[in-house]
Amino acid sequence: MTQAIANLNQANTSILKALKCKECGAEYELQASHVCELCFGPLEVKYDYDVLRQFVSRKSIETGPNSIWRYRQFLPVATDNYIDVGTGMTPLVHSHRLARRLGLNKLYIKNDAVNIPTLSFKDRVVSVALSRARELGFTTVSCASTGNLANSTAAIAAYAGLDCCVFIPADLEAGKVLGSLIYSPTLMAVKGNYDQVNRLCSEVANTHGWGFVNINLRPYYSEGSKTLGFEVAEQLGWELPDHIVAPLASGSLFTKIYKGFKEFTKVGLVQGKNVRFSGAQAEGCSPIATAFQERRDFIQPVKPNTIAKSIAIGNPADGVYAIEIAQKTRGNIESVSDAEIIDGIKLLAETEGIFTETAGGTTIAVLKKLVEASKIDPDETTVVYITGNGLKTQEAIQGYVGEPLTIDAKLDSFERALERSRTLDRLEWQQVLV
Ligand SMILES: *Cc1c(COP(=O)(O)O)cnc(C)c1O
């Protein structure tokens, strides 16, 4: 081993300190566990920021890999043998047409609909979780998923040569089911909703010794979401935005973007500021938004019923922490109907050329709602997080988009069809105008 690598590995182990309970502060070894034995609070990875600070600079990050691993000192892996499939560094799009439509002056879209390898933000958390799983000696990896997580776990397990068994609710969209099966995992389609899938998986985790990315590996998995904060700060030229809008399922992603901004501030990579955090849920599964609106600090679990299946978690593990952050930063948590979600998907596609799934439609619809209620200032630098790809949830918009004009392979057939479509367009416009 060269001296440089030896030094780095030494740094890795001295940066990573422990698993620490978010509630009572008890500390544990960096093993595969996620619940405090004393108070049942969730465990989180603790770092030594004084050591970390010595190993990172804007320059060291900028010259690192073009993936989430450019932030590797902030991620919970002990060796440099991490799994780099190219996840992360997705575009931060400076919005012009959507911004103008909504009346915002500084809107950015973080586009994880094109993340690698499976077109959702889940590639971030899985890249980290499976890297740690391998370090801890797991040979089989698993997850309880609303769809995207299963796609990601199956794909990255295939890349890393790990055995994989993933669990989903049986009623998922075809694109999500196929998007897992193609990697040949064992796919369990459970007759029940996500919360029931999750409960079953907790039992399997106890009996089978597998690495469940979002159960016993959850403290490592969730750290992957911090990169959504890191990248935005770097892509804005090492500055934090004024306001972010992100979807909430378990609430984990939301809380970790916050942690990411805090860490960058703590080690001096950006100037600290109060970033406002606003969250988006679907009305058909809005336990966090409801608690926020009712000014409660506890979550009342619900039974999901919405087209936004990827964020349909009725009993969200990090819900209370998400509420705390929205309150503390003077943000909001709102919910929107399935009809508004479809409009949100179409609005983003028509103004920015980005085809997002139902979670993204939810986020865009909530962004619009917040602007209309004057809960976002037009001059705030606002970042909206698009977390998944629309090709996976085609059922949701079936019947809400136009039809192709089927024609003969002849010029006159084309001309007639074109004329017909223009007449239809005019009629639609007349209806809009009256
Ligand atoms: C899982 C998921 C989320 C939210 O995840 P949490 O961290 O559980 O809140 C958002 N968008 C998409 C597309 C997802 O798949």
The ligand as an SDF file (V2000), in Angstrom:
LIG
                    3D

 15 15  0  0  0  0  0  0  0  0999 V2000
  -38.1620    7.0820   -1.8710 C   0  0  0  0  0  0  0  0  0  0  0  0
  -38.4950    8.2650   -2.6800 C   0  0  0  0  0  0  0  0  0  0  0  0
  -38.6470    9.5610   -2.1020 C   0  0  0  0  0  0  0  0  0  0  0  0
  -38.5860    9.9070   -0.6360 C   0  0  0  0  0  0  0  0  0  0  0  0
  -37.8760    9.1410    0.1950 O   0  0  0  0  0  0  0  0  0  0  0  0
  -37.7410    9.3410    1.7860 P   0  0  0  0  0  0  0  0  0  0  0  0
  -36.2910    9.5040    2.0030 O   0  0  0  0  0  0  0  0  0  0  0  0
  -38.2490    8.0510    2.3590 O   0  0  0  0  0  0  0  0  0  0  0  0
  -38.5560   10.4950    2.2410 O   0  0  0  0  0  0  0  0  0  0  0  0
  -38.8960   10.5990   -2.9590 C   0  0  0  0  0  0  0  0  0  0  0  0
  -39.0120   10.4240   -4.2940 N   0  0  0  0  0  0  0  0  0  0  0  0
  -38.8920    9.2310   -4.8650 C   0  0  0  0  0  0  0  0  0  0  0  0
  -39.0640    9.1190   -6.3370 C   0  0  0  0  0  0  0  0  0  0  0  0
  -38.6210    8.1050   -4.0930 C   0  0  0  0  0  0  0  0  0  0  0  0
  -38.4870    6.9120   -4.6900 O   0  0  0  0  0  0  0  0  0  0  0  0
  1  2  1  0
  2  3  1  0
  2 14  2  0
  3  4  1  0
  3 10  2  0
  4  5  1  0
  5  6  1  0
  6  7  2  0
  6  8  1  0
  6  9  1  0
 10 11  1  0
 11 12  2  0
 12 13  1  0
 12 14  1  0
 14 15  1  0
M  END
$$$$
